[in-house]
Amino acid sequence: MLQVDLRELARGPVETKAELARDDPLFEGVAVALADPVAVAGRLQATGDGRFYWHGSLRTRISGECRRCLAPVSRAVTANIGVLFTQDPDALEDPDSYPLPPEATVIDLTPAVREELLLAVPQYLECRPECRGLCPRCGQDLNAGPCGCAPATVDLRWATLAALKGKLRD
């Protein structure tokens, strides 16, 4: 339940809980593949005239390819969410605030869930931090061992800098 009727808040805070399918239209255009549904839970409460605070969390798994070696990768993604839904236009300068029309009868939490998911997803997937990737010449996975390619030749224009690099290490 990610839409809360404002009349429910008259009785006190409202617990929210939902599991959004991987192919939910909410996630259209998201640049990552969701491996699991997105589990969302939280609590919405009134915090003043026309102001409602939702504190929640989301949890899912994403899948893709390592950006270095192209191996399949799956990662857990979690995020804590704290957002304000407000009818006060002055409060909208806060990036964690969402506008709420004065005549609103329902608060839709899904825009906050989508935004927080996008912020929580890593920009790049890697199988591990020390991944050596693929050889740029033959394409062999360097994690499995060295390839048979000859060492790269040094461009003579960079020779002076290469010599300086050796001196700086000493």
Secondary structure as GFF3:
##gff-version 3
##sequence-region A 1 170
A	DSSP	beta_strand	3	5	.	.	.	ID=ss1
A	DSSP	three_ten_helix	6	11	.	.	.	ID=ss2
A	DSSP	beta_strand	14	20	.	.	.	ID=ss3
A	DSSP	three_ten_helix	25	27	.	.	.	ID=ss4
A	DSSP	beta_strand	33	34	.	.	.	ID=ss5
A	DSSP	beta_strand	38	48	.	.	.	ID=ss6
A	DSSP	beta_strand	51	65	.	.	.	ID=ss7
A	DSSP	beta_strand	72	86	.	.	.	ID=ss8
A	DSSP	three_ten_helix	89	93	.	.	.	ID=ss9
A	DSSP	beta_strand	97	99	.	.	.	ID=ss10
A	DSSP	beta_strand	106	108	.	.	.	ID=ss11
A	DSSP	alpha_helix	110	120	.	.	.	ID=ss12
A	DSSP	three_ten_helix	156	158	.	.	.	ID=ss13
A	DSSP	alpha_helix	159	169	.	.	.	ID=ss14
###
